[in-house]
Amino acid sequence: MSKTIAHTRQIAARSIEAARLSIVVICGSALVAAGQALPF
């Protein structure tokens, strides 16, 4: 049971990281599409 919970938490952590990456990429793409340079 504890292995299942640990595995579920790992999957959730990976999903959150993937969602964060997606948000950053979408926002960056929107800035580029708007003609603004990214700050780096």
ZASEVO-870994 format. One record per residue: residue number from 1; residue in one letter; x, y negated, z negated of N, C-alpha, C in turn. Coordinates in nm, 3 decimals, decimal comma, always signed. Atoms other than C-alpha are relative to their C-alpha. Layout:
REM residues N
+-----+------+---------+---------+---------+---------+---------+---------+---------+---------+---------+
! seq ! type !    n_xx !    n_yy !    n_zz !   ca_xx !   ca_yy !   ca_zz !    c_xx !    c_yy !    c_zz !
+-----+------+---------+---------+---------+---------+---------+---------+---------+---------+---------+
! NUM !    a !       X !       Y !       Z !       X !       Y !       Z !       X !       Y !       Z !
...
+-----+------+---------+---------+---------+---------+---------+---------+---------+---------+---------+
END
This chain:
REM residues 40
+-----+------+---------+---------+---------+---------+---------+---------+---------+---------+---------+
! seq ! type !    n_xx !    n_yy !    n_zz !   ca_xx !   ca_yy !   ca_zz !    c_xx !    c_yy !    c_zz !
+-----+------+---------+---------+---------+---------+---------+---------+---------+---------+---------+
!   1 !    m !  +0,082 !  +0,119 !  +0,000 !  +0,000 !  +0,000 !  +0,000 !  +0,087 !  -0,126 !  +0,000 !
!   2 !    s !  -0,085 !  +0,119 !  +0,007 !  +0,277 !  -0,243 !  -0,090 !  +0,077 !  -0,021 !  +0,131 !
!   3 !    k !  -0,068 !  +0,014 !  -0,129 !  +0,453 !  -0,169 !  +0,241 !  -0,094 !  -0,066 !  +0,101 !
!   4 !    t !  +0,098 !  +0,059 !  -0,090 !  +0,134 !  -0,259 !  +0,426 !  -0,015 !  -0,149 !  -0,026 !
!   5 !    i !  +0,011 !  +0,142 !  +0,036 !  +0,104 !  -0,588 !  +0,239 !  +0,124 !  -0,076 !  +0,045 !
!   6 !    a !  -0,124 !  +0,065 !  -0,042 !  +0,470 !  -0,672 !  +0,305 !  +0,004 !  -0,015 !  +0,151 !
!   7 !    h !  +0,002 !  +0,007 !  -0,146 !  +0,429 !  -0,591 !  +0,674 !  -0,098 !  -0,106 !  +0,048 !
!   8 !    t !  +0,099 !  +0,101 !  -0,036 !  +0,116 !  -0,807 !  +0,694 !  +0,054 !  -0,141 !  -0,023 !
!   9 !    r !  -0,059 !  +0,132 !  +0,029 !  +0,300 !  -1,098 !  +0,534 !  +0,105 !  -0,036 !  +0,104 !
!  10 !    q !  -0,101 !  +0,027 !  -0,103 !  +0,585 !  -1,063 !  +0,785 !  -0,067 !  -0,040 !  +0,131 !
!  11 !    i !  +0,073 !  +0,033 !  -0,123 !  +0,339 !  -1,067 !  +1,074 !  -0,059 !  -0,141 !  -0,010 !
!  12 !    a !  +0,059 !  +0,132 !  +0,019 !  +0,165 !  -1,373 !  +0,930 !  +0,107 !  -0,109 !  +0,010 !
!  13 !    a !  -0,108 !  +0,098 !  -0,006 !  +0,497 !  -1,556 !  +0,888 !  +0,046 !  -0,021 !  +0,144 !
!  14 !    r !  -0,039 !  +0,012 !  -0,141 !  +0,590 !  -1,481 !  +1,250 !  -0,106 !  -0,075 !  +0,079 !
!  15 !    s !  +0,109 !  +0,068 !  -0,070 !  +0,249 !  -1,600 !  +1,368 !  +0,002 !  -0,149 !  -0,028 !
!  16 !    i !  -0,007 !  +0,141 !  +0,036 !  +0,285 !  -1,927 !  +1,180 !  +0,117 !  -0,067 !  +0,072 !
!  17 !    e !  -0,116 !  +0,055 !  -0,070 !  +0,631 !  -1,981 !  +1,328 !  -0,029 !  -0,017 !  +0,149 !
!  18 !    a !  +0,037 !  +0,009 !  -0,142 !  +0,498 !  -1,912 !  +1,678 !  -0,097 !  -0,116 !  +0,023 !
!  19 !    a !  +0,094 !  +0,112 !  -0,012 !  +0,214 !  -2,160 !  +1,621 !  +0,073 !  -0,133 !  -0,011 !
!  20 !    r !  -0,079 !  +0,124 !  +0,014 !  +0,460 !  -2,428 !  +1,505 !  +0,078 !  -0,028 !  +0,127 !
!  21 !    l !  -0,076 !  +0,017 !  -0,123 !  +0,678 !  -2,371 !  +1,810 !  -0,092 !  -0,045 !  +0,114 !
!  22 !    s !  +0,095 !  +0,037 !  -0,104 !  +0,374 !  -2,394 !  +2,037 !  -0,042 !  -0,146 !  -0,012 !
!  23 !    i !  +0,039 !  +0,139 !  +0,022 !  +0,268 !  -2,724 !  +1,881 !  +0,111 !  -0,095 !  +0,043 !
!  24 !    v !  -0,114 !  +0,085 !  -0,037 !  +0,616 !  -2,871 !  +1,925 !  +0,016 !  -0,007 !  +0,151 !
!  25 !    v !  -0,015 !  -0,003 !  -0,145 !  +0,635 !  -2,760 !  +2,287 !  -0,112 !  -0,078 !  +0,068 !
!  26 !    i !  +0,114 !  +0,072 !  -0,059 !  +0,288 !  -2,895 !  +2,367 !  +0,016 !  -0,150 !  -0,019 !
!  27 !    c !  -0,018 !  +0,143 !  +0,025 !  +0,361 !  -3,230 !  +2,202 !  +0,114 !  -0,056 !  +0,085 !
!  28 !    g !  -0,112 !  +0,044 !  -0,083 !  +0,695 !  -3,256 !  +2,380 !  -0,040 !  -0,011 !  +0,146 !
!  29 !    s !  +0,048 !  +0,004 !  -0,139 !  +0,532 !  -3,176 !  +2,712 !  -0,092 !  -0,119 !  +0,023 !
!  30 !    a !  +0,090 !  +0,115 !  -0,013 !  +0,267 !  -3,440 !  +2,650 !  +0,079 !  -0,131 !  +0,006 !
!  31 !    l !  -0,084 !  +0,121 !  -0,005 !  +0,536 !  -3,701 !  +2,582 !  +0,069 !  -0,013 !  +0,135 !
!  32 !    v !  -0,065 !  +0,004 !  -0,130 !  +0,721 !  -3,610 !  +2,900 !  -0,101 !  -0,034 !  +0,109 !
!  33 !    a !  +0,104 !  +0,028 !  -0,099 !  +0,398 !  -3,615 !  +3,099 !  -0,044 !  -0,146 !  -0,006 !
!  34 !    a !  +0,040 !  +0,140 !  +0,016 !  +0,323 !  -3,960 !  +2,959 !  +0,112 !  -0,095 !  +0,045 !
!  35 !    g !  -0,109 !  +0,083 !  -0,051 !  +0,659 !  -4,082 !  +3,088 !  +0,093 !  -0,053 !  -0,108 !
!  36 !    q !  -0,086 !  +0,044 !  +0,109 !  +0,824 !  -4,133 !  +2,748 !  +0,113 !  +0,101 !  -0,017 !
!  37 !    a !  -0,114 !  -0,089 !  +0,023 !  +1,170 !  -3,994 !  +2,678 !  -0,008 !  +0,059 !  -0,141 !
!  38 !    l !  -0,004 !  -0,060 !  +0,133 !  +1,207 !  -3,752 !  +2,390 !  +0,113 !  -0,064 !  -0,081 !
!  39 !    p !  -0,096 !  +0,075 !  +0,083 !  +1,400 !  -3,897 !  +2,094 !  +0,133 !  +0,072 !  -0,023 !
!  40 !    f !  -0,131 !  -0,065 !  +0,016 !  +1,697 !  -3,659 !  +2,133 !  +0,064 !  +0,027 !  +0,132 !
+-----+------+---------+---------+---------+---------+---------+---------+---------+---------+---------+
END
